[in-house]
């Protein structure tokens, strides 16, 4: 099966993103559909992975940024039957290395995908980082 990646926000299929994040993502289940729609609309950049034959969206990544120096990578996923095709790696590559934020300081939170992100230079925070947990 062939896939294509695209950073065109008009191509994102919000129903696909909602279905996965609201049922599969340990980090996304507390959001409402309206929350997700607001996040997609306000994203600095989005990347989708699509089946070339049908156009069906099978992966997603979203970033929030000031557009100058820092960006936050969020909501990266690939739907189960389409994993093992390097789509997660390709989406992260397009988002952080091949896009307009390649020189930014990137931030993300993950509890299970450290290996993927370490390939792109992500590491535990240095002494300058502080985080205020959600309430």
PyMOL commands that place a pseudoatom at each C-alpha (Angstrom):
pseudoatom trace, name=CA, resn=UNK, resi=1, chain=A, elem=C, hetatm=0, pos=[0.000, 0.000, 0.000]
pseudoatom trace, name=CA, resn=UNK, resi=2, chain=A, elem=C, hetatm=0, pos=[1.265, 3.459, -0.878]
pseudoatom trace, name=CA, resn=UNK, resi=3, chain=A, elem=C, hetatm=0, pos=[0.917, 6.518, 1.340]
pseudoatom trace, name=CA, resn=UNK, resi=4, chain=A, elem=C, hetatm=0, pos=[1.357, 10.233, 0.942]
pseudoatom trace, name=CA, resn=UNK, resi=5, chain=A, elem=C, hetatm=0, pos=[1.968, 12.919, 3.542]
pseudoatom trace, name=CA, resn=UNK, resi=6, chain=A, elem=C, hetatm=0, pos=[0.544, 16.403, 3.322]
pseudoatom trace, name=CA, resn=UNK, resi=7, chain=A, elem=C, hetatm=0, pos=[0.624, 19.500, 5.517]
pseudoatom trace, name=CA, resn=UNK, resi=8, chain=A, elem=C, hetatm=0, pos=[-2.474, 21.070, 3.949]
pseudoatom trace, name=CA, resn=UNK, resi=9, chain=A, elem=C, hetatm=0, pos=[-4.907, 21.790, 6.821]
pseudoatom trace, name=CA, resn=UNK, resi=10, chain=A, elem=C, hetatm=0, pos=[-7.866, 21.603, 4.425]
pseudoatom trace, name=CA, resn=UNK, resi=11, chain=A, elem=C, hetatm=0, pos=[-7.106, 17.945, 3.831]
pseudoatom trace, name=CA, resn=UNK, resi=12, chain=A, elem=C, hetatm=0, pos=[-7.371, 16.901, 7.495]
pseudoatom trace, name=CA, resn=UNK, resi=13, chain=A, elem=C, hetatm=0, pos=[-10.380, 14.657, 8.126]
pseudoatom trace, name=CA, resn=UNK, resi=14, chain=A, elem=C, hetatm=0, pos=[-11.553, 15.747, 11.596]
pseudoatom trace, name=CA, resn=UNK, resi=15, chain=A, elem=C, hetatm=0, pos=[-13.864, 12.742, 11.997]
pseudoatom trace, name=CA, resn=UNK, resi=16, chain=A, elem=C, hetatm=0, pos=[-10.899, 10.376, 11.594]
pseudoatom trace, name=CA, resn=UNK, resi=17, chain=A, elem=C, hetatm=0, pos=[-8.784, 12.368, 14.046]
pseudoatom trace, name=CA, resn=UNK, resi=18, chain=A, elem=C, hetatm=0, pos=[-11.640, 12.543, 16.565]
pseudoatom trace, name=CA, resn=UNK, resi=19, chain=A, elem=C, hetatm=0, pos=[-12.407, 8.833, 16.302]
pseudoatom trace, name=CA, resn=UNK, resi=20, chain=A, elem=C, hetatm=0, pos=[-8.820, 7.847, 17.079]
pseudoatom trace, name=CA, resn=UNK, resi=21, chain=A, elem=C, hetatm=0, pos=[-8.009, 10.438, 19.730]
pseudoatom trace, name=CA, resn=UNK, resi=22, chain=A, elem=C, hetatm=0, pos=[-11.289, 9.982, 21.612]
pseudoatom trace, name=CA, resn=UNK, resi=23, chain=A, elem=C, hetatm=0, pos=[-11.026, 6.186, 21.789]
pseudoatom trace, name=CA, resn=UNK, resi=24, chain=A, elem=C, hetatm=0, pos=[-7.376, 5.153, 21.456]
pseudoatom trace, name=CA, resn=UNK, resi=25, chain=A, elem=C, hetatm=0, pos=[-5.176, 7.978, 22.772]
pseudoatom trace, name=CA, resn=UNK, resi=26, chain=A, elem=C, hetatm=0, pos=[-4.362, 7.830, 26.468]
pseudoatom trace, name=CA, resn=UNK, resi=27, chain=A, elem=C, hetatm=0, pos=[-3.717, 11.576, 26.262]
pseudoatom trace, name=CA, resn=UNK, resi=28, chain=A, elem=C, hetatm=0, pos=[-6.787, 12.657, 24.278]
pseudoatom trace, name=CA, resn=UNK, resi=29, chain=A, elem=C, hetatm=0, pos=[-9.862, 11.044, 25.768]
pseudoatom trace, name=CA, resn=UNK, resi=30, chain=A, elem=C, hetatm=0, pos=[-10.707, 13.916, 28.120]
pseudoatom trace, name=CA, resn=UNK, resi=31, chain=A, elem=C, hetatm=0, pos=[-11.269, 16.362, 25.242]
pseudoatom trace, name=CA, resn=UNK, resi=32, chain=A, elem=C, hetatm=0, pos=[-14.612, 17.074, 23.646]
pseudoatom trace, name=CA, resn=UNK, resi=33, chain=A, elem=C, hetatm=0, pos=[-15.123, 17.126, 19.909]
pseudoatom trace, name=CA, resn=UNK, resi=34, chain=A, elem=C, hetatm=0, pos=[-15.441, 20.927, 20.094]
pseudoatom trace, name=CA, resn=UNK, resi=35, chain=A, elem=C, hetatm=0, pos=[-12.081, 21.062, 21.905]
pseudoatom trace, name=CA, resn=UNK, resi=36, chain=A, elem=C, hetatm=0, pos=[-10.435, 19.013, 19.170]
pseudoatom trace, name=CA, resn=UNK, resi=37, chain=A, elem=C, hetatm=0, pos=[-11.978, 21.098, 16.393]
pseudoatom trace, name=CA, resn=UNK, resi=38, chain=A, elem=C, hetatm=0, pos=[-10.640, 24.237, 18.114]
pseudoatom trace, name=CA, resn=UNK, resi=39, chain=A, elem=C, hetatm=0, pos=[-7.185, 22.685, 18.430]
pseudoatom trace, name=CA, resn=UNK, resi=40, chain=A, elem=C, hetatm=0, pos=[-7.050, 21.683, 14.774]
pseudoatom trace, name=CA, resn=UNK, resi=41, chain=A, elem=C, hetatm=0, pos=[-8.293, 25.092, 13.621]
pseudoatom trace, name=CA, resn=UNK, resi=42, chain=A, elem=C, hetatm=0, pos=[-5.763, 26.896, 15.817]
pseudoatom trace, name=CA, resn=UNK, resi=43, chain=A, elem=C, hetatm=0, pos=[-2.796, 24.672, 15.033]
pseudoatom trace, name=CA, resn=UNK, resi=44, chain=A, elem=C, hetatm=0, pos=[0.337, 26.321, 13.719]
pseudoatom trace, name=CA, resn=UNK, resi=45, chain=A, elem=C, hetatm=0, pos=[0.819, 23.311, 11.471]
pseudoatom trace, name=CA, resn=UNK, resi=46, chain=A, elem=C, hetatm=0, pos=[-0.761, 19.915, 10.868]
pseudoatom trace, name=CA, resn=UNK, resi=47, chain=A, elem=C, hetatm=0, pos=[0.495, 16.887, 8.963]
pseudoatom trace, name=CA, resn=UNK, resi=48, chain=A, elem=C, hetatm=0, pos=[-1.679, 14.057, 7.743]
pseudoatom trace, name=CA, resn=UNK, resi=49, chain=A, elem=C, hetatm=0, pos=[-0.822, 10.641, 6.315]
pseudoatom trace, name=CA, resn=UNK, resi=50, chain=A, elem=C, hetatm=0, pos=[-3.184, 9.346, 3.640]
pseudoatom trace, name=CA, resn=UNK, resi=51, chain=A, elem=C, hetatm=0, pos=[-3.682, 6.196, 1.610]
pseudoatom trace, name=CA, resn=UNK, resi=52, chain=A, elem=C, hetatm=0, pos=[-2.723, 7.072, -1.957]
pseudoatom trace, name=CA, resn=UNK, resi=53, chain=A, elem=C, hetatm=0, pos=[-5.468, 4.921, -3.475]
pseudoatom trace, name=CA, resn=UNK, resi=54, chain=A, elem=C, hetatm=0, pos=[-8.446, 6.156, -1.429]
pseudoatom trace, name=CA, resn=UNK, resi=55, chain=A, elem=C, hetatm=0, pos=[-7.336, 9.400, 0.225]
pseudoatom trace, name=CA, resn=UNK, resi=56, chain=A, elem=C, hetatm=0, pos=[-8.351, 7.962, 3.613]
pseudoatom trace, name=CA, resn=UNK, resi=57, chain=A, elem=C, hetatm=0, pos=[-6.478, 9.634, 6.459]
pseudoatom trace, name=CA, resn=UNK, resi=58, chain=A, elem=C, hetatm=0, pos=[-4.484, 7.115, 8.479]
pseudoatom trace, name=CA, resn=UNK, resi=59, chain=A, elem=C, hetatm=0, pos=[-2.175, 9.349, 10.520]
pseudoatom trace, name=CA, resn=UNK, resi=60, chain=A, elem=C, hetatm=0, pos=[-1.983, 12.788, 12.080]
pseudoatom trace, name=CA, resn=UNK, resi=61, chain=A, elem=C, hetatm=0, pos=[0.366, 15.202, 13.833]
pseudoatom trace, name=CA, resn=UNK, resi=62, chain=A, elem=C, hetatm=0, pos=[-0.308, 18.703, 15.146]
pseudoatom trace, name=CA, resn=UNK, resi=63, chain=A, elem=C, hetatm=0, pos=[1.961, 21.520, 16.287]
pseudoatom trace, name=CA, resn=UNK, resi=64, chain=A, elem=C, hetatm=0, pos=[1.418, 24.714, 18.233]
pseudoatom trace, name=CA, resn=UNK, resi=65, chain=A, elem=C, hetatm=0, pos=[4.050, 27.441, 17.863]
pseudoatom trace, name=CA, resn=UNK, resi=66, chain=A, elem=C, hetatm=0, pos=[4.883, 31.112, 18.188]
pseudoatom trace, name=CA, resn=UNK, resi=67, chain=A, elem=C, hetatm=0, pos=[6.170, 30.780, 14.613]
pseudoatom trace, name=CA, resn=UNK, resi=68, chain=A, elem=C, hetatm=0, pos=[9.596, 32.119, 15.569]
pseudoatom trace, name=CA, resn=UNK, resi=69, chain=A, elem=C, hetatm=0, pos=[11.472, 30.040, 18.115]
pseudoatom trace, name=CA, resn=UNK, resi=70, chain=A, elem=C, hetatm=0, pos=[9.492, 27.310, 19.868]
pseudoatom trace, name=CA, resn=UNK, resi=71, chain=A, elem=C, hetatm=0, pos=[6.933, 24.660, 18.954]
pseudoatom trace, name=CA, resn=UNK, resi=72, chain=A, elem=C, hetatm=0, pos=[4.996, 21.948, 20.752]
pseudoatom trace, name=CA, resn=UNK, resi=73, chain=A, elem=C, hetatm=0, pos=[4.388, 18.647, 18.950]
pseudoatom trace, name=CA, resn=UNK, resi=74, chain=A, elem=C, hetatm=0, pos=[1.103, 16.952, 19.817]
pseudoatom trace, name=CA, resn=UNK, resi=75, chain=A, elem=C, hetatm=0, pos=[-1.400, 14.278, 18.856]
pseudoatom trace, name=CA, resn=UNK, resi=76, chain=A, elem=C, hetatm=0, pos=[0.905, 12.147, 16.709]
pseudoatom trace, name=CA, resn=UNK, resi=77, chain=A, elem=C, hetatm=0, pos=[-0.729, 8.864, 15.741]
pseudoatom trace, name=CA, resn=UNK, resi=78, chain=A, elem=C, hetatm=0, pos=[-0.983, 6.233, 13.021]
pseudoatom trace, name=CA, resn=UNK, resi=79, chain=A, elem=C, hetatm=0, pos=[-4.066, 4.017, 12.877]
pseudoatom trace, name=CA, resn=UNK, resi=80, chain=A, elem=C, hetatm=0, pos=[-3.173, 0.415, 13.755]
pseudoatom trace, name=CA, resn=UNK, resi=81, chain=A, elem=C, hetatm=0, pos=[-3.496, -1.357, 10.369]
pseudoatom trace, name=CA, resn=UNK, resi=82, chain=A, elem=C, hetatm=0, pos=[-1.186, 1.243, 8.815]
pseudoatom trace, name=CA, resn=UNK, resi=83, chain=A, elem=C, hetatm=0, pos=[1.664, 1.025, 11.299]
pseudoatom trace, name=CA, resn=UNK, resi=84, chain=A, elem=C, hetatm=0, pos=[5.026, -0.512, 10.361]
pseudoatom trace, name=CA, resn=UNK, resi=85, chain=A, elem=C, hetatm=0, pos=[5.257, 1.667, 7.227]
pseudoatom trace, name=CA, resn=UNK, resi=86, chain=A, elem=C, hetatm=0, pos=[7.381, 4.374, 8.902]
pseudoatom trace, name=CA, resn=UNK, resi=87, chain=A, elem=C, hetatm=0, pos=[4.454, 6.808, 8.740]
pseudoatom trace, name=CA, resn=UNK, resi=88, chain=A, elem=C, hetatm=0, pos=[5.043, 8.114, 12.268]
pseudoatom trace, name=CA, resn=UNK, resi=89, chain=A, elem=C, hetatm=0, pos=[8.689, 8.730, 11.460]
pseudoatom trace, name=CA, resn=UNK, resi=90, chain=A, elem=C, hetatm=0, pos=[7.825, 10.373, 8.160]
pseudoatom trace, name=CA, resn=UNK, resi=91, chain=A, elem=C, hetatm=0, pos=[5.194, 12.648, 9.746]
pseudoatom trace, name=CA, resn=UNK, resi=92, chain=A, elem=C, hetatm=0, pos=[7.579, 13.783, 12.489]
pseudoatom trace, name=CA, resn=UNK, resi=93, chain=A, elem=C, hetatm=0, pos=[10.311, 14.354, 9.891]
pseudoatom trace, name=CA, resn=UNK, resi=94, chain=A, elem=C, hetatm=0, pos=[7.988, 16.500, 7.768]
pseudoatom trace, name=CA, resn=UNK, resi=95, chain=A, elem=C, hetatm=0, pos=[6.737, 18.385, 10.806]
pseudoatom trace, name=CA, resn=UNK, resi=96, chain=A, elem=C, hetatm=0, pos=[9.983, 19.213, 12.592]
pseudoatom trace, name=CA, resn=UNK, resi=97, chain=A, elem=C, hetatm=0, pos=[12.886, 18.810, 10.158]
pseudoatom trace, name=CA, resn=UNK, resi=98, chain=A, elem=C, hetatm=0, pos=[11.475, 19.489, 6.699]
pseudoatom trace, name=CA, resn=UNK, resi=99, chain=A, elem=C, hetatm=0, pos=[9.158, 22.362, 7.573]
pseudoatom trace, name=CA, resn=UNK, resi=100, chain=A, elem=C, hetatm=0, pos=[9.436, 25.997, 8.572]
pseudoatom trace, name=CA, resn=UNK, resi=101, chain=A, elem=C, hetatm=0, pos=[10.246, 25.111, 12.196]
pseudoatom trace, name=CA, resn=UNK, resi=102, chain=A, elem=C, hetatm=0, pos=[13.432, 23.148, 11.582]
pseudoatom trace, name=CA, resn=UNK, resi=103, chain=A, elem=C, hetatm=0, pos=[15.466, 25.608, 13.690]
pseudoatom trace, name=CA, resn=UNK, resi=104, chain=A, elem=C, hetatm=0, pos=[12.937, 25.809, 16.573]
pseudoatom trace, name=CA, resn=UNK, resi=105, chain=A, elem=C, hetatm=0, pos=[13.211, 24.400, 20.061]
pseudoatom trace, name=CA, resn=UNK, resi=106, chain=A, elem=C, hetatm=0, pos=[10.641, 21.590, 20.001]
pseudoatom trace, name=CA, resn=UNK, resi=107, chain=A, elem=C, hetatm=0, pos=[8.754, 20.272, 23.035]
pseudoatom trace, name=CA, resn=UNK, resi=108, chain=A, elem=C, hetatm=0, pos=[6.540, 17.206, 23.467]
pseudoatom trace, name=CA, resn=UNK, resi=109, chain=A, elem=C, hetatm=0, pos=[5.155, 14.879, 26.084]
pseudoatom trace, name=CA, resn=UNK, resi=110, chain=A, elem=C, hetatm=0, pos=[4.970, 11.109, 25.642]
pseudoatom trace, name=CA, resn=UNK, resi=111, chain=A, elem=C, hetatm=0, pos=[4.831, 8.081, 27.867]
pseudoatom trace, name=CA, resn=UNK, resi=112, chain=A, elem=C, hetatm=0, pos=[5.358, 5.418, 25.228]
pseudoatom trace, name=CA, resn=UNK, resi=113, chain=A, elem=C, hetatm=0, pos=[7.139, 6.684, 22.094]
pseudoatom trace, name=CA, resn=UNK, resi=114, chain=A, elem=C, hetatm=0, pos=[10.540, 7.788, 23.357]
pseudoatom trace, name=CA, resn=UNK, resi=115, chain=A, elem=C, hetatm=0, pos=[12.376, 5.728, 20.738]
pseudoatom trace, name=CA, resn=UNK, resi=116, chain=A, elem=C, hetatm=0, pos=[10.660, 7.525, 17.863]
pseudoatom trace, name=CA, resn=UNK, resi=117, chain=A, elem=C, hetatm=0, pos=[11.356, 10.992, 19.176]
pseudoatom trace, name=CA, resn=UNK, resi=118, chain=A, elem=C, hetatm=0, pos=[14.940, 10.301, 20.282]
pseudoatom trace, name=CA, resn=UNK, resi=119, chain=A, elem=C, hetatm=0, pos=[15.762, 9.707, 16.585]
pseudoatom trace, name=CA, resn=UNK, resi=120, chain=A, elem=C, hetatm=0, pos=[14.920, 13.386, 16.033]
pseudoatom trace, name=CA, resn=UNK, resi=121, chain=A, elem=C, hetatm=0, pos=[17.064, 14.687, 18.880]
pseudoatom trace, name=CA, resn=UNK, resi=122, chain=A, elem=C, hetatm=0, pos=[14.454, 14.811, 21.634]
pseudoatom trace, name=CA, resn=UNK, resi=123, chain=A, elem=C, hetatm=0, pos=[15.902, 14.137, 25.090]
pseudoatom trace, name=CA, resn=UNK, resi=124, chain=A, elem=C, hetatm=0, pos=[14.928, 14.668, 28.731]
pseudoatom trace, name=CA, resn=UNK, resi=125, chain=A, elem=C, hetatm=0, pos=[14.655, 18.395, 29.506]
pseudoatom trace, name=CA, resn=UNK, resi=126, chain=A, elem=C, hetatm=0, pos=[17.652, 20.335, 30.665]
pseudoatom trace, name=CA, resn=UNK, resi=127, chain=A, elem=C, hetatm=0, pos=[17.818, 22.474, 33.798]
pseudoatom trace, name=CA, resn=UNK, resi=128, chain=A, elem=C, hetatm=0, pos=[16.065, 25.379, 32.057]
pseudoatom trace, name=CA, resn=UNK, resi=129, chain=A, elem=C, hetatm=0, pos=[12.774, 23.494, 31.647]
pseudoatom trace, name=CA, resn=UNK, resi=130, chain=A, elem=C, hetatm=0, pos=[9.878, 23.610, 34.080]
pseudoatom trace, name=CA, resn=UNK, resi=131, chain=A, elem=C, hetatm=0, pos=[6.395, 22.217, 33.644]
pseudoatom trace, name=CA, resn=UNK, resi=132, chain=A, elem=C, hetatm=0, pos=[3.176, 23.109, 35.405]
pseudoatom trace, name=CA, resn=UNK, resi=133, chain=A, elem=C, hetatm=0, pos=[1.010, 19.972, 35.297]
pseudoatom trace, name=CA, resn=UNK, resi=134, chain=A, elem=C, hetatm=0, pos=[-2.612, 20.206, 34.260]
pseudoatom trace, name=CA, resn=UNK, resi=135, chain=A, elem=C, hetatm=0, pos=[-5.078, 20.717, 37.074]
for i in range(1, 135): cmd.bond("trace and resi %d" % i, "trace and resi %d" % (i + 1))
show_as sticks, trace
zoom trace
